[in-house]
Amino acid sequence: MGDNPLVKIPVEKLFAAHPFAKDILTRLTQAGYEAVLIGGVVRDALLAELREEAWRPQDVDIATSAPPEEVRHLFSDRKVLAVGQAFGVLVVVGPQGEHYEVATYRTEEDYADGRRPERVRWGRLEEDVQRRDFTINGLAAYATGEIIDRVGGIPDLQASLIRTIGPPTHRLSEDHLRMLRAVRLACQLDFRIDEATAAAVARLAPRIRGISQERVRDELWRLLVTPRSADGVTLLRELGLLAHVLPEIAALDGVPQPPEYHPEGDVLAHTLAALRVADGLWDRPLLKLGILFHDVGKPEALVRWGGERMSGHCHVGAAVAEAALRRLRLPGRDVDWVVHLVAEHMRVGQFAEMGLGKQLRLLTRGEHEETELEDLPRRYPLFADLLRLLICDAEASVHRASAWVPVVGQAVDLLDHTVRLRGVRRARELLRGDDLLAMGEPPGPRLGRVLDEVHELILTGQITTRQQALAEARRRLEGQM
């Protein structure tokens, strides 16, 4: 393979969106160094050309023959970040604060820990591309747009193929995270993994345990953003990776469900079917994590009930999901979000039968009070995700629309009611716990119970003023003494 003068990427689009990238290439070449666009930006540009699709250039990476200290010197007028200077990787910050990775051509040797090389030396472009993971990521391009293919990336891009550069066992052993990256790229680009690479992943799968949970988490997150995350989880299972990165999900395989409600199959089959529904509608990774874990409590619940039923699986699953997501070092706020989805995913299905007060409390969990009340998805994003999960869950079972249409209808009616009442906040304004303390009621269960009862009357519209709220609270306290 060599340069491909007849194959070009539309660099005019790239430089229109990233003018400073052109400045970086120009400065380096005018100083006598070679500089090229490299990796994903070239891959995505060429793929868009092949598919005749629109292309919006995002991250732009540059490789150069200039050593790091020379890159620093040439861009002394700009902020330069040392994100990996030992590996020849710097980030040059553009005039609008945009980041551009500029890496010196290098070779790498002796990956002792399955993550990073022990030795690095500066090299040539031909050597640099040979150290990269997959052929489609080994493409480079001059500032003119002419593509440089020394690894067979163009044929693999045309064939929609994920294939390692060089022997797959060797390449995947250098950095075990590449096994997850192969799956993620296959889903992101709608490609398939070539047989030799897939076989190597299956052989090496247990080694993924040596990769930090943070790096695993990041790859799983990128997988969930794709519109093929259900295919990705299926591929993780087929290649033997799922049991090592998400053992809780792998444990759903073979767990039976009543066929009259779940003709789609066992718990894992149902989970993947629900995830596939989400893939066709949304790209929200937290929602997809909620779907992935929503029935994770069923195996334990089934054991608890002697194999007869799965009652309580929501709360069991919430605990399992929390432990798994904390292991993956997910931020605490995101863990709480997913745990809420898992814990409440059955309860929201009974939304139409709930009392108004309970409906409002479920609706307003995680409320964004600065957003217009009429905008349900943004004002109540956590509840909106619960509705989305309900839709996916129902569409992946025998219930389908009959399970979620009434709930959505009731939620719309409730939103209208909430707009009139101006939300639960009004209840808290009309009566507070301090008001009951001022009446002589000591802290305790009775105070909380009366406060809840009066709030319920406020939420249903039966009490509309503070005077009414205080009078009702006093009447209840006196009547219960």
C-alpha positions as CSV (number, residue, x, y, z in Angstrom):
1,M,0.0,0.0,0.0
2,G,1.1,3.6,-0.6
3,D,-0.2,7.0,-1.3
4,N,-3.5,7.2,-3.0
5,P,-3.5,10.4,-5.1
6,L,-6.9,9.5,-6.7
7,V,-8.5,9.1,-3.3
8,K,-9.1,12.3,-1.4
9,I,-11.1,13.6,1.5
10,P,-12.8,17.0,1.3
11,V,-10.4,19.0,3.3
12,E,-12.1,22.3,2.4
13,K,-15.0,21.2,4.7
14,L,-12.6,20.2,7.4
15,F,-10.7,23.6,7.3
16,A,-13.9,25.6,7.1
17,A,-14.9,24.0,10.4
18,H,-11.4,23.9,11.9
19,P,-9.3,26.7,10.3
20,F,-6.6,26.4,13.0
21,A,-6.0,22.8,12.0
22,K,-4.8,24.1,8.7
23,D,-2.6,26.6,10.5
24,I,-1.0,23.7,12.5
25,L,-0.2,21.7,9.3
26,T,1.1,24.8,7.6
27,R,3.5,25.9,10.4
28,L,4.9,22.4,10.7
29,T,5.5,21.9,7.0
30,Q,7.0,25.4,6.6
31,A,9.4,24.6,9.3
32,G,10.6,21.6,7.3
33,Y,8.7,18.8,9.0
34,E,6.1,16.4,7.7
35,A,2.6,16.8,9.1
36,V,-0.6,14.8,8.2
37,L,-4.1,14.4,9.4
38,I,-4.4,11.0,11.0
39,G,-6.9,8.4,12.3
40,G,-10.6,9.0,12.9
41,V,-10.9,12.3,11.1
42,V,-9.6,10.7,7.8
43,R,-11.6,7.5,8.3
44,D,-14.9,9.4,8.9
45,A,-14.3,11.8,6.0
46,L,-13.6,9.0,3.6
47,L,-16.5,6.9,4.9
48,A,-18.9,9.8,4.4
49,E,-17.6,10.1,0.8
50,L,-18.1,6.4,0.1
51,R,-21.6,6.5,1.6
52,E,-22.5,9.8,0.0
53,E,-23.4,11.1,3.4
54,A,-23.0,14.5,5.1
55,W,-19.9,14.8,7.2
56,R,-19.4,17.1,10.2
57,P,-15.7,17.0,11.2
58,Q,-15.3,16.9,15.0
59,D,-12.0,15.8,16.6
60,V,-9.0,16.5,14.4
61,D,-5.7,14.7,15.2
62,I,-2.4,15.5,13.5
63,A,0.8,13.4,13.3
64,T,4.2,14.9,12.5
65,S,7.9,14.2,12.2
66,A,8.6,17.2,14.5
67,P,9.7,16.1,18.0
68,P,7.6,17.4,20.9
69,E,10.0,20.1,21.9
70,E,9.9,21.5,18.4
71,V,6.1,21.5,18.4
72,R,6.2,23.5,21.6
73,H,8.6,26.0,20.0
74,L,6.6,26.4,16.9
75,F,3.5,27.1,18.9
76,S,5.0,29.2,21.6
77,D,2.2,31.7,21.0
78,R,-0.5,29.2,21.9
79,K,-1.3,27.2,25.0
80,V,0.2,23.7,24.7
81,L,-0.9,20.9,27.0
82,A,1.3,17.9,27.7
83,V,-1.2,15.1,27.8
84,G,1.3,12.5,26.9
85,Q,4.7,14.1,26.3
86,A,6.5,10.8,27.0
87,F,4.7,9.4,24.1
88,G,5.1,12.4,21.9
89,V,1.6,13.6,22.3
90,L,0.8,17.3,22.9
91,V,-2.5,19.3,22.6
92,V,-2.3,22.7,20.9
93,V,-5.2,25.0,22.0
94,G,-6.7,27.0,19.2
95,P,-7.9,30.6,19.3
96,Q,-11.4,29.6,20.2
97,G,-10.3,27.2,22.9
98,E,-10.6,24.1,20.6
99,H,-8.1,21.3,21.2
100,Y,-5.9,19.7,18.5
101,E,-3.8,16.6,19.3
102,V,-0.4,16.8,17.7
103,A,1.6,13.6,18.0
104,T,5.2,12.9,17.0
105,Y,5.6,9.8,14.7
106,R,6.7,7.0,17.0
107,T,7.2,3.3,17.4
108,E,6.3,1.4,20.6
109,E,7.7,-1.8,22.1
110,D,7.2,-4.2,25.0
111,Y,3.6,-3.9,26.2
112,A,4.3,-5.7,29.4
113,D,1.0,-4.8,31.2
114,G,-1.4,-5.1,28.2
115,R,-2.0,-1.4,28.3
116,R,1.1,0.8,27.6
117,P,4.5,0.3,26.0
118,E,7.7,0.1,28.0
119,R,9.7,1.8,25.3
120,V,8.9,4.6,22.8
121,R,11.1,6.1,20.1
122,W,10.5,8.7,17.4
123,G,10.1,7.3,13.9
124,R,8.6,7.8,10.5
125,L,5.0,7.8,9.3
126,E,5.4,4.3,7.9
127,E,6.4,3.1,11.4
128,D,3.8,5.2,13.2
129,V,0.8,3.8,11.3
130,Q,2.0,0.2,11.9
131,R,1.7,0.6,15.7
132,R,-2.0,1.6,15.5
133,D,-4.9,-0.7,16.3
134,F,-7.1,-1.2,13.2
135,T,-6.5,-0.6,9.5
136,I,-9.3,1.9,9.2
137,N,-7.6,4.0,12.0
138,G,-4.2,3.8,10.2
139,L,-5.2,6.1,7.4
140,A,-3.5,9.5,7.1
141,A,-4.0,12.4,4.7
142,Y,-1.9,15.4,3.5
143,A,-3.3,18.9,3.8
144,T,-4.3,18.6,0.2
145,G,-6.7,15.8,1.1
146,E,-4.7,13.0,-0.6
147,I,-4.9,9.9,1.5
148,I,-1.9,7.9,2.6
149,D,-2.7,4.2,3.1
150,R,0.1,2.0,4.2
151,V,-2.0,-0.6,6.1
152,G,-4.9,-1.6,3.8
153,G,-7.4,0.7,5.5
154,I,-9.2,1.8,2.3
155,P,-10.2,-1.7,1.2
156,D,-11.3,-2.5,4.7
157,L,-13.3,0.7,4.8
158,Q,-14.9,-0.2,1.5
159,A,-15.7,-3.7,2.8
160,S,-17.0,-2.4,6.2
161,L,-14.5,-4.5,8.0
162,I,-12.8,-4.0,11.4
163,R,-9.3,-5.7,11.1
164,T,-6.2,-5.3,13.1
165,I,-3.0,-3.9,11.7
166,G,-0.8,-7.0,11.7
167,P,-1.4,-10.2,13.6
168,P,-4.5,-9.8,15.7
169,T,-3.3,-11.7,18.8
170,H,-0.2,-9.5,18.9
171,R,-2.0,-6.3,18.3
172,L,-4.8,-6.9,20.8
173,S,-2.2,-8.1,23.4
174,E,-0.5,-4.7,23.3
175,D,-3.6,-3.0,24.7
176,H,-6.4,-5.3,25.8
177,L,-8.9,-2.4,25.6
178,R,-8.7,-2.8,21.8
179,M,-11.0,-5.8,22.2
180,L,-13.8,-3.5,23.4
181,R,-12.9,-0.8,20.9
182,A,-13.3,-3.3,18.1
183,V,-16.9,-4.0,19.2
184,R,-17.6,-0.3,19.7
185,L,-16.3,0.7,16.3
186,A,-18.3,-2.1,14.6
187,C,-21.5,-0.7,16.2
188,Q,-20.5,3.0,15.6
189,L,-19.7,2.5,11.9
190,D,-22.1,-0.5,11.2
191,F,-19.1,-2.7,10.3
192,R,-18.3,-6.3,11.0
193,I,-15.2,-7.7,12.8
194,D,-13.1,-9.9,10.5
195,E,-12.9,-13.6,11.5
196,A,-9.3,-13.6,12.6
197,T,-9.7,-10.6,14.7
198,A,-12.9,-11.9,16.3
199,A,-11.2,-15.3,17.0
200,A,-8.3,-13.5,18.7
201,V,-10.8,-11.4,20.8
202,A,-12.5,-14.6,21.9
203,R,-9.2,-16.2,23.0
204,L,-8.0,-13.1,24.8
205,A,-11.3,-12.0,26.4
206,P,-10.4,-12.8,30.0
207,R,-7.5,-10.4,29.8
208,I,-9.9,-7.5,29.7
209,R,-10.1,-7.8,33.5
210,G,-6.6,-6.2,33.6
211,I,-7.9,-3.0,32.2
212,S,-9.0,-0.2,34.5
213,Q,-12.7,0.1,35.2
214,E,-12.6,3.8,34.0
215,R,-11.3,2.8,30.6
216,V,-13.8,0.0,30.3
217,R,-16.6,2.4,31.3
218,D,-15.6,4.9,28.7
219,E,-15.8,2.3,25.9
220,L,-19.1,1.0,27.1
221,W,-20.4,4.6,27.2
222,R,-19.4,5.2,23.6
223,L,-21.0,1.9,22.6
224,L,-24.3,2.9,24.2
225,V,-24.3,6.2,22.3
226,T,-24.4,4.3,19.0
227,P,-27.7,3.3,17.4
228,R,-26.6,-0.4,17.5
229,S,-25.9,-0.8,21.2
230,A,-28.1,-4.0,21.4
231,D,-26.0,-5.5,18.7
232,G,-22.9,-4.4,20.6
233,V,-24.0,-6.2,23.8
234,T,-24.8,-9.3,21.7
235,L,-21.4,-9.1,20.2
236,L,-19.8,-8.8,23.6
237,R,-21.6,-12.0,24.7
238,E,-20.6,-13.9,21.5
239,L,-16.9,-12.9,21.9
240,G,-16.8,-13.8,25.6
241,L,-16.3,-10.2,26.8
242,L,-19.7,-9.6,28.5
243,A,-19.0,-12.0,31.4
244,H,-15.9,-10.0,32.3
245,V,-17.1,-6.4,31.8
246,L,-20.8,-6.7,32.8
247,P,-21.1,-10.1,34.6
248,E,-24.5,-8.9,36.0
249,I,-25.9,-8.7,32.5
250,A,-24.3,-11.9,31.4
251,A,-26.0,-13.7,34.3
252,L,-29.4,-12.9,32.6
253,D,-28.7,-15.4,29.9
254,G,-30.9,-18.5,30.3
255,V,-33.1,-17.0,33.1
256,P,-36.6,-18.1,32.1
257,Q,-39.7,-15.9,31.9
258,P,-43.4,-16.7,31.5
259,P,-43.8,-17.2,27.8
260,E,-47.4,-15.8,27.9
261,Y,-45.9,-12.4,28.8
262,H,-42.4,-12.7,27.2
263,P,-42.6,-14.7,24.0
264,E,-39.3,-13.1,23.0
265,G,-37.4,-15.4,25.4
266,D,-35.3,-15.3,28.5
267,V,-34.4,-12.2,30.5
268,L,-31.3,-11.4,28.4
269,A,-33.3,-11.8,25.2
270,H,-35.9,-9.4,26.6
271,T,-33.3,-6.9,27.7
272,L,-31.7,-6.9,24.3
273,A,-35.0,-6.5,22.6
274,A,-35.8,-3.5,24.9
275,L,-32.4,-2.0,24.2
276,R,-33.0,-2.5,20.4
277,V,-36.2,-0.4,20.7
278,A,-34.2,2.4,22.4
279,D,-31.6,2.2,19.7
280,G,-34.2,3.1,17.1
281,L,-35.5,6.1,19.1
282,W,-32.9,7.6,21.4
283,D,-29.1,7.9,21.9
284,R,-29.2,8.6,25.7
285,P,-26.5,6.4,27.4
286,L,-28.0,6.8,30.9
287,L,-31.4,5.7,29.6
288,K,-29.8,2.7,27.8
289,L,-28.0,1.8,31.0
290,G,-31.3,1.8,32.8
291,I,-32.7,-0.5,30.1
292,L,-29.7,-2.7,30.3
293,F,-30.1,-3.1,34.1
294,H,-33.9,-2.8,34.4
295,D,-34.4,-6.6,35.0
296,V,-31.0,-7.4,36.5
297,G,-32.7,-8.3,39.8
298,K,-34.8,-11.2,38.3
299,P,-32.3,-14.0,38.8
300,E,-31.9,-13.3,42.5
301,A,-35.7,-12.6,42.9
302,L,-36.4,-15.9,41.2
303,V,-34.2,-17.8,43.6
304,R,-35.8,-16.0,46.6
305,W,-39.3,-17.2,45.5
306,G,-38.2,-20.7,44.8
307,G,-38.4,-20.3,41.1
308,E,-42.1,-19.4,41.1
309,R,-42.1,-15.7,40.5
310,M,-39.9,-12.6,40.4
311,S,-41.6,-10.2,42.8
312,G,-39.4,-7.5,44.1
313,H,-36.9,-7.7,41.3
314,C,-37.0,-3.9,40.9
315,H,-35.5,-3.2,44.3
316,V,-33.1,-6.1,44.1
317,G,-32.0,-4.9,40.7
318,A,-31.5,-1.4,41.9
319,A,-28.9,-2.6,44.4
320,V,-27.2,-4.8,41.8
321,A,-27.1,-1.9,39.3
322,E,-25.7,0.5,41.9
323,A,-22.9,-1.9,42.8
324,A,-22.0,-2.5,39.2
325,L,-22.0,1.1,38.2
326,R,-19.9,2.1,41.2
327,R,-17.5,-0.6,40.2
328,L,-17.3,1.1,36.8
329,R,-16.6,4.4,38.5
330,L,-19.7,6.1,37.0
331,P,-20.2,9.6,38.6
332,G,-22.5,9.4,41.6
333,R,-25.2,11.5,40.0
334,D,-25.4,9.2,37.0
335,V,-25.5,6.1,39.3
336,D,-28.4,7.6,41.2
337,W,-30.2,8.3,37.9
338,V,-29.9,4.8,36.6
339,V,-30.7,3.2,40.0
340,H,-34.0,5.3,40.1
341,L,-34.9,4.0,36.7
342,V,-34.3,0.4,37.7
343,A,-36.2,0.8,41.0
344,E,-39.2,2.5,39.6
345,H,-39.6,0.9,36.2
346,M,-42.5,-1.3,37.2
347,R,-44.1,1.3,39.4
348,V,-44.4,3.8,36.6
349,G,-46.5,1.2,34.7
350,Q,-49.1,1.6,37.4
351,F,-49.0,5.4,37.1
352,A,-52.6,5.7,35.9
353,E,-53.9,3.9,39.0
354,M,-51.9,6.0,41.5
355,G,-53.3,8.7,43.7
356,L,-52.6,12.2,42.4
357,G,-50.1,13.0,45.2
358,K,-48.0,9.9,44.4
359,Q,-48.1,10.7,40.7
360,L,-46.8,14.2,41.3
361,R,-44.0,12.9,43.5
362,L,-42.9,10.5,40.9
363,L,-43.2,13.2,38.2
364,T,-41.2,15.8,40.1
365,R,-38.2,13.7,41.2
366,G,-35.2,15.4,39.7
367,E,-37.3,18.4,38.5
368,H,-35.5,21.3,36.7
369,E,-37.5,24.1,38.2
370,E,-35.9,26.8,35.9
371,T,-37.5,25.1,32.8
372,E,-41.0,25.9,31.6
373,L,-43.6,23.6,33.2
374,E,-45.1,22.8,29.8
375,D,-41.9,21.2,28.6
376,L,-42.1,17.8,30.2
377,P,-38.9,16.1,28.9
378,R,-36.7,19.0,30.1
379,R,-38.6,20.0,33.2
380,Y,-38.9,16.4,34.4
381,P,-36.0,14.6,32.6
382,L,-35.9,11.7,35.1
383,F,-39.6,11.0,34.7
384,A,-39.2,11.3,30.9
385,D,-36.6,8.6,31.0
386,L,-38.9,6.4,33.1
387,L,-41.5,6.8,30.4
388,R,-39.0,6.0,27.7
389,L,-37.9,2.9,29.6
390,L,-41.5,1.9,30.0
391,I,-42.1,2.2,26.2
392,C,-39.0,0.1,25.5
393,D,-39.9,-2.5,28.1
394,A,-43.4,-2.9,26.9
395,E,-42.6,-2.9,23.2
396,A,-40.1,-5.8,23.9
397,S,-42.9,-8.0,25.5
398,V,-46.4,-9.1,24.7
399,H,-47.9,-5.9,26.2
400,R,-46.6,-3.4,23.6
401,A,-48.6,-0.1,23.3
402,S,-51.4,-1.3,25.7
403,A,-48.9,-0.9,28.6
404,W,-47.5,2.5,27.9
405,V,-50.1,4.5,26.0
406,P,-52.4,5.0,29.1
407,V,-49.5,6.0,31.2
408,V,-48.3,8.6,28.7
409,G,-51.9,9.9,28.4
410,Q,-52.2,10.2,32.2
411,A,-48.8,11.9,32.3
412,V,-50.0,14.6,29.9
413,D,-53.2,15.1,31.9
414,L,-51.0,15.4,35.1
415,L,-48.8,17.9,33.4
416,D,-51.8,20.1,32.7
417,H,-52.8,19.8,36.4
418,T,-49.2,20.6,37.5
419,V,-49.2,23.7,35.3
420,R,-52.3,24.9,37.1
421,L,-50.9,24.2,40.5
422,R,-47.4,25.5,39.6
423,G,-45.9,22.3,40.9
424,V,-45.2,20.6,44.2
425,R,-43.1,23.6,45.2
426,R,-46.4,25.4,46.0
427,A,-47.3,22.8,48.5
428,R,-44.1,23.3,50.3
429,E,-44.7,27.0,50.3
430,L,-48.2,26.8,51.8
431,L,-47.2,24.5,54.7
432,R,-43.8,23.6,56.1
433,G,-42.6,21.4,58.9
434,D,-41.7,24.5,60.9
435,D,-45.3,25.5,60.9
436,L,-46.3,22.3,62.7
437,L,-43.4,22.8,65.2
438,A,-44.8,26.3,65.9
439,M,-48.1,24.7,66.7
440,G,-46.4,22.7,69.5
441,E,-46.1,19.4,67.6
442,P,-42.7,17.8,68.4
443,P,-40.5,16.2,65.7
444,G,-41.6,12.7,64.9
445,P,-43.6,10.4,62.7
446,R,-46.9,12.1,63.4
447,L,-45.6,15.5,62.2
448,G,-44.4,14.0,59.0
449,R,-47.7,12.1,58.5
450,V,-49.8,15.2,58.9
451,L,-47.5,17.3,56.7
452,D,-47.9,14.6,54.0
453,E,-51.6,14.5,54.4
454,V,-52.1,18.3,54.0
455,H,-49.6,18.4,51.1
456,E,-51.8,15.7,49.4
457,L,-54.8,18.0,49.7
458,I,-52.8,20.9,48.3
459,L,-51.6,18.8,45.4
460,T,-55.1,17.7,44.6
461,G,-56.3,21.3,44.6
462,Q,-58.6,21.0,47.7
463,I,-56.5,23.5,49.6
464,T,-55.4,26.7,47.8
465,T,-54.2,29.1,50.5
466,R,-51.8,29.1,53.3
467,Q,-54.6,30.0,55.8
468,Q,-56.5,26.9,54.7
469,A,-53.3,24.7,55.0
470,L,-52.6,25.9,58.5
471,A,-56.2,25.4,59.6
472,E,-56.3,21.9,58.2
473,A,-53.0,21.0,59.8
474,R,-54.2,22.3,63.2
475,R,-57.5,20.4,62.9
476,R,-55.7,17.1,62.1
477,L,-53.2,17.6,65.0
478,E,-56.0,18.3,67.4
479,G,-58.1,15.4,66.1
480,Q,-55.2,13.0,66.5
481,M,-54.1,14.0,70.0
